[in-house]
Amino acid sequence: MEKIKSLQDLEAFRNSIAEKRKVGKPCIAICSGAGCLALGARGIINATIKEIERQKLKAKVDIKTTGCPGFCEQGPLVIIYPQNILYTHVKVKDVAEIISKTVINGEIVDRLLYTDPTTGEKFIHESEIPFYKKQRRLLLGNNSNIDPNNIEDYLALGGYSALAKALFEMTPEQVTEEVKRSGLRGRGGGGFPAGRKWESCHNAPGEPKYVIANCDEGDPGAFMDRALTEGNPHSVLEGLIIAAYAIGSHEGYIYVRNEYPVAVENATIAIKQAEKLGFLGKDILGSGFDFTVRINRGGGAFVCGESTALMASLEGKIGEPRAKYIHTVERGLWDKPSNLNNVETLANVPLIINKGADWFNGIGTEGSKGTKIFSLVGKVNNTGLVEVPMGITLREVIYDVGGGIKDGKKFKGVQTGGPSGGVIPESMLDIPVDFDELTKAGSMMGSGAMIVMDEDTCMVDTAKYFLTFLEEESCGKCVPCREGIKRMRQILDDITEGKGKEKDIELLERISATLKDTALCALGTTAANPVLSTLRYFKDEYEAHIKQKRCPAGVCKALIQYYIIDEKCVGCRLCEKACPVEAITFMGKKKPVILDQSKCIKCGICKDVCKLGAVGVK
Amino acid sequence: MITISIDGQELKAKEGQTILEIARENGIYIPTLCYHENLSPYGACRLCCVEIFKGGRSRIVASCLYPVEEGLEVKTNSPHIINNRKMIMELLLARCSQNEVIKKLASEMGVEQSAFKAKYLENEDCILCGLCVRACEQIVERSAISLVNRGVNREVAPPFLEPSADCIGCGSCAYVCPTGAIKMEDKDGTRVVYARNWEKEFKLKKCKKCGNYWAPEEQLEYIREKLNLPPDFFDVCPNCRESVP
């Protein structure tokens, strides 16, 4: 591959790729996103390669390892092109059949198709599945068409055409103006208008200027930045180069957490390939614009996702935030003007440049434009990554896309915005996905984790979980965050152990107020949200714990008791065998077992193994 | 020069100064624990938080870091601020329940007792204000100690809690520590600089003239090298040196 030195070269190269691919060989695309890899995709990939060799099909069939299409619940996922047939839960033993039946003969292997758990209906194509129907996958859509380690795949789909357009047809100011007009807001959590940030950085005095892509995703349950960086790294890179051009920066960084080894690897490869073809480096595409990017691996501190902490970490210092009275766009990395955008924000940029601000701001609500990727997790049927247009209601995301609550249970709340967000109750499920609406509801958009909780979830315990996370992840610099979160967690410990006092709620509220007012960075100022939102919508649960020493959801161990429902128990001994502390005594066949409360450690295994629902909890 | 107002008082300020600096210059009291005029401001204790008013909106900022701007209106003692300061003192009091400095400061702010349950009260002295670390780095230029670990496990320590080769025993950390968490003792020709879980011993230099032990040898050697002084320069203590005819 030679360096591309002009717009004509780029188009010629793109045409040559199209020419090569005209033949239209069948292709087996295997998802190698984090979810599918965890479910055994590596084995499927190896088995496919072997089988193709065994059947001597190497010249006739392509194999592609792709990024994450989002339907992680159904993985490992395999898509057969050109027919676009989606196979789910694929196992190594299915590979030979897929190749001989589907790839060679075009026959469909029925049992591997996605089956709707409620209707039993089977679907051949991704687009027909209810999970995908209400999605609008502008960013994730290409993940299953692209081998992230092959820049030609990205180019074949029009990749880097936005960069070419920006460099040759637009001034930096026009690019910024377009992004401003698009209404694109930061996807990392803050929701700050991206174009305005670029403009401030561009206008700030001082050289050099830096642009940084933030891939230090750390919210529990969130993995959309990972999926983008792993699955379509060039889209992020292209967005970053365009940002650099608009701002007047010649040096950039991608800050990736080291726990994302595949993201690190794929981004590294993407940078190398882009350098080789002349999308990075000196005189990009012959435009005269220079820009280089380096990868920086984060050490895994949650707080390093915060802009000033991230920049301190980039400088090799302790990753702790500083006050932002002077913004990082003016004095950021090494005290120079620095622009930090989240990975998902950057991935939107090529689309905006290509299709225009008007197209982009036609999607969404008044204050929130475009789409948002959520990682839909928890007690919902279809877990995975979903990309929906802004303005869709939470109910649609959870019930239509997510397929509703698992095991027919009742919905209780959804935590949006990760540990800095809050729990939204059933009564508010019709609010739209929108930066401002979610904040009004006492939660936030955050980076896009959506944790669905059902009736078996205790809200006090949930608040405690997030506070425990934040206590571990607070950098410890400022007093309200370090000391305040710890004290709140201790109070919640007491409440869940039945030692709560009525005045504890007031104390929680007082600490929360001080955190919100005085903590140094956003980790601290939002840390009380899980407590405040659960207090706001589920105060009765706190009161049940404190006044009646009762956990209504049956979660808090100190407040619950497992018991045998005699009428249902047939003495099958399953629970007796599973009990780790021999608290259950067999009394004879067809007679209910006896559970000794003095021995019971409340692990709940008996309830989990019982097939008759004969173990209750009160 | 620009004009700002603090608690209704019109004050002149230079661009780039912080609210705290202007307040101190004009004798307006704002409590602090992590601030020292000779060290870079850090913004960790949050006691110096004040309320500022701009364009009809109010906001709470750390006065040690907030750069003043024309027309800025500051309140150092609004009920809002007082409540927050009290909570911060309650939190510090829960951490340092036996520390006299913290107890006194809390009492001055009207906090006699922490609202937290007795079983959770701790007996720490260090409030992690980082003054010692900044003094060692910015004044002494040794960086012998630093803030290690994260969150509730954070502490001030030399690397691996071992006596640091970079520590010269100057005692700046002990001097600047507001709560007495780092201590220094000279006895029988030795100095010990220590905190709860680390310490280092130093041999003190004996004055050839008066026979008094007067400073750690490592510190004197560091100064001598830095200033390129003759090898015997510190053989006599400053008192005796002045009395040499």
Boltz contact constraints between the chains, C-beta under 6 A:
constraints:
  - contact:
      token1: [A, 323]
      token2: [B, 43]
      max_distance: 6.0
  - contact:
      token1: [A, 323]
      token2: [B, 62]
      max_distance: 6.0
  - contact:
      token1: [A, 323]
      token2: [B, 65]
      max_distance: 6.0
  - contact:
      token1: [A, 325]
      token2: [B, 65]
      max_distance: 6.0
  - contact:
      token1: [A, 325]
      token2: [B, 66]
      max_distance: 6.0
  - contact:
      token1: [A, 474]
      token2: [B, 151]
      max_distance: 6.0
  - contact:
      token1: [A, 475]
      token2: [B, 150]
      max_distance: 6.0
  - contact:
      token1: [A, 476]
      token2: [B, 150]
      max_distance: 6.0
  - contact:
      token1: [A, 476]
      token2: [B, 151]
      max_distance: 6.0
  - contact:
      token1: [A, 476]
      token2: [B, 154]
      max_distance: 6.0
  - contact:
      token1: [A, 477]
      token2: [B, 44]
      max_distance: 6.0
  - contact:
      token1: [A, 478]
      token2: [B, 44]
      max_distance: 6.0
  - contact:
      token1: [A, 478]
      token2: [B, 46]
      max_distance: 6.0
  - contact:
      token1: [A, 479]
      token2: [B, 45]
      max_distance: 6.0
  - contact:
      token1: [A, 479]
      token2: [B, 46]
      max_distance: 6.0
  - contact:
      token1: [A, 479]
      token2: [B, 88]
      max_distance: 6.0
  - contact:
      token1: [A, 479]
      token2: [B, 91]
      max_distance: 6.0
  - contact:
      token1: [A, 480]
      token2: [B, 46]
      max_distance: 6.0
  - contact:
      token1: [A, 483]
      token2: [B, 91]
      max_distance: 6.0
  - contact:
      token1: [A, 483]
      token2: [B, 95]
      max_distance: 6.0
  - contact:
      token1: [A, 484]
      token2: [B, 91]
      max_distance: 6.0
  - contact:
      token1: [A, 486]
      token2: [B, 152]
      max_distance: 6.0
  - contact:
      token1: [A, 487]
      token2: [B, 116]
      max_distance: 6.0
  - contact:
      token1: [A, 490]
      token2: [B, 120]
      max_distance: 6.0
  - contact:
      token1: [A, 507]
      token2: [B, 115]
      max_distance: 6.0
  - contact:
      token1: [A, 514]
      token2: [B, 84]
      max_distance: 6.0
  - contact:
      token1: [A, 514]
      token2: [B, 87]
      max_distance: 6.0
  - contact:
      token1: [A, 517]
      token2: [B, 60]
      max_distance: 6.0
  - contact:
      token1: [A, 517]
      token2: [B, 84]
      max_distance: 6.0
  - contact:
      token1: [A, 518]
      token2: [B, 46]
      max_distance: 6.0
  - contact:
      token1: [A, 518]
      token2: [B, 49]
      max_distance: 6.0
  - contact:
      token1: [A, 518]
      token2: [B, 84]
      max_distance: 6.0
  - contact:
      token1: [A, 520]
      token2: [B, 43]
      max_distance: 6.0
